[in-house]
Amino acid sequence: MEWFRKSKTGLDAQQKVNIPEGLWTKCPSCGEIVYSKKMEDLLWVCPSCSYHFRISSRKYIQIILDDGRLEEFDGNLFSADPLKFKDSKKYPDRLKAANAKAGNTEGLIAGLGEVNAIPVSFAIMDFAFIGGSMGSVVGEKVARAIERAIERHLPLIVVSCSGGARMQEGILSLMQMAKTSGLLARLAQQGLPYISVLTNPTTAGVMASYASLGDVIIAEPKALLGFAGPRVIRQTIGQDLPEGFQSSEFFREKGFLDKVVERKDLRSTLTLLLQYMTGR
């Protein structure tokens, strides 16, 4: 009977369906496969488990600032190679590759914008640029963002996402911790508010300096926060770590964070804080 005979002709090439890449996104937390356009509408938060995907600095600018508009400053600053550093790549080659990948000249964008018509000095890190690492240019851009806030009498918002200091610049990178912390002390003396927003991950030298010095510190859910990574800590102390250690929720429970804020509520939360802290 013809019903049980297997066709030997194979599939017609014209009948094959080509599915464009990037049409679907798989959640790394729960495994849910979601239509990418829907993920974009949800600000890249999984509808099943609320996992917050890492997004670019430009997307955060669109989410936080009015009309997604930032008047960028200091875009002409570029990292030098004072140590002539080379690992698997020469440092200048790594910078060029990072620029092509991230579309930014450095690991931080800074400038002036508005949140619900409240002017702010704004800076945001980009993990796509060498893991959001803090080199001398990143530190200088943060420093200038603080100075702009002081000169123009504006509140400061810094959104952090970083693997820490950039080893290719050695002590020049570590110096940025002291420089930015000192300028934040000047900002506090002027009575100007500083809101620090922590995203996944925020670690090492960035966490040990400007990321942890906000008048108000908020973070996205389940962001990895801390100085060293959990594997390094476990190997160092030889003990298992508490469940959820180094998550936003753990930090909030221990009093390090003021609030854990979902991405959809980030702009409204910043608006309320700015209105309260500026009296507007």
N, C-alpha and C positions, 0 to 999 in steps of 0.2 A: 504494500500500500504506500502511496506517495506521502502519507502523513509521517511515516517513520524513516524516510530517506533524507539523509543529511546533504545539504547542498555543498558542492565542492567549488563553487564559483567565488566564494569569499565575499567580502563587503565591497560594494561599489564605492570607488574613491569619491564620487560626487555626493554620496550620501553621508560621508563622515562629517561630524560636527566639530568645528574648531572652537574651543572655549577660550576666550582671551585670558591671558595671565592677569592675576590680581582681581579677578571678578569676585572671588570668594576669599574670606579670611578665617583662619582657624584660631580659636582662642587657645593660648598655651596653658591656661589654667584649667578649664573644664572640657576642652576639646570640641566645643560647639563650633559648627561651621556657619558663618553668617555672611550674607550678601554684603560686599564691601561698601556699596552705596548706603546701605542701612547703617553700617558701622560709622560712616562719615557723619550721617545725620545724628547719631548717638554720641558724637564727639569721641569716637574710638574707645567706647566703653562697652564691654560685652553685655548683651541684654539678658544672658542667662545667669552669670555669676558676678557681674559688675567689675570684672577685671579691667583695670585701666591700662590700655596699651601705651607704650612710649610713643610720643608724637614729637614732631619737629618744633623748633622755636617759632617758626613762622605760623604754625597752627595755633600755638598758645597766644601769639599776638592777635590773631583773628578772634580768638575766644574772649580774651580779657579786655582789649582796648576798643574804644569807640570806633566803629567802622573798620576795625582791624588796621588802624593807621598808626604808624610810629615814625616820628621824625628822627631818623637815625643820625647819630654822631660818631665820630672817630672810626669810620669805616676804612680809613686810609692807614690804619696801624697794622703792621705785619711783624711776625716773629722773626728774630734774627737767629743765628746759629753760633752763639759765642763759644760753645764747648766743642764745636765740630763733631757733634755726636753722631754715632752710627751704631745701630743694632742690626736688625735684618735689612733696614733701609737707612740711607742717609736722612737726617732730619729734614732738610729742605725738600727732599722727595716725598717724605711722609706728609709734610704740610701741603704740598701740591695735590696729593691724592685725597687728603681730607677736604680740601677746598672743592675738588670735583665732586666728592661724595655728598657733602653737606650743602654746597652752594653758598657758603659763607667764607669770608676771608679769615675768620677766627672762631674760637669756640664760644663766643659771647656776642650778642647784639645789644646795643644800648642806645637810648635816646629819650625823647620826650613824647608823651601821649596823654590821653585822657581816659578815665574810667568813669562812665556816667557823668560826663562833663566836668569831672574833677581833674585838673592837670597833675601829672605825676612825672617824676624821673623814673625811668623804667629800664631794667636790664634783665636779660634772659640768656641762659646757657643752652648750648645745643650738643647733645650727646653724640650726634653723628660726626662731630669734629674731634677726632682723637679721644673719644670717650668723654667729651665735655671737660677735658683736663684743664687745669689752671696753669697757664704759663704766664710770662711777664706781660703779654698783651691783654690777656683776660683780666689779670689783676689791675692793670692800668685802666682798662675800660670801666671796671667796677669802681675804681677810685674816682674817675672823672664823672661817673654817674652820681656818686655821692657829692662831689664838689658842685655839680649842677644843681642838685637838690638844695644845697646850702646857699649858693649864690642867688637862686631864684625863689628861695623859700618855699620849696615843694616837698610833699611826701615822697618817699622812696619805696619802690617795689622791686625786689630781686627774685626771679624764679630760678632755682638751682636744679641742675641735673648733671652730676659729675662723678667721675671716678677718682678725683683728687688732683694733687699737684702733678705737673708734667715733668717726668724724670729727665727728658732731653735738655732741660734748662737748669737742672740742678738747684743750687742755692738761690738763683734768680727767681725761680718759681716759688720756693718756700718763703722768700721775702714778701711775697704778695699777701700772705696771711697777716703779717704785722702791719703792713701799709694800709690795707683795707680796714682792719680792726681799729687802727688809730683814727682814721677818717670817720668811721662810724661813731666814735666817741665824740668827735666834733659835731656831728649831726645831732647827737643826743643833747649836747650842750646848747644847741640852738632851739631845742624843743620841737624838732621836726620828726614826724613819725616814720618808722621804717617797718615795712611788712615783708617778712621772708616767707617765700612759698617753696616748699620742698617737694620734688617729684622723684620718680624712681629711675636711677638711684641717686642719693646725695651722700657722699662719703668722703673720708680722708681729710685732706687739707682744706677743702671747701667747707665741709661740715665743721671743721675745727676753727673756722674763722667767720666770715660774713654770713654764712648760711644759718648759724646758730645764734646770731646776735640781734635778731629782730625784736622790736617792741612787742610785736605779735608774730608768732610762728605757726603757720598752718601747713598741712601736707595732704597730698592725695592718698586715698586708701591703699594699704598694703605696699607702700613704697619702701624700698630697702634704704635704711638710714644707719649711719654709724661712722666710726673712724676706720677700723680694719674690717675686712670681710668676715663672715661667720666661719668659714673654713680656717682662716688664719688664726682667729681667736681660739677655736676649738683645738687646733694643733699646739697653740702656745700654752694654754692652761690645762690641757689634757682632760677636759671635762665636757660632757654634753651640755648644750645650751638650752635655756628654757624655750618652750614652744612659742613660735611667733617672735622670737628674739630679733631685734633690729627692724621690726615692722613699724609703720606709722602708729598702729593701734597700741603696740607695746610702749612706744615713746610717749603717747598720750596718757596712758595709764600711769606711767612713772613721772608725769608732770613736765616732761621736756617740751611737749607740744601744747599749744592752746586749743587746737581744733583739727580734726580730720575732716576734709571737705571733698565731696565728690566733684568731679570736673564740671558737671552741669550746674553746680552751685557756686563755682569759683568766682565768677564775675559778680554775682549778687552779694556774696560774702565780702569780697574786697570793697564793693561799693558801700556796704553798711559800715565796715571798719573805717574807711576813709571819711565818711560823713561824720562818724563819731569822733575820730581823732583830729579832724580839721575843723569841726564845728560848723560844717556846711550842710 
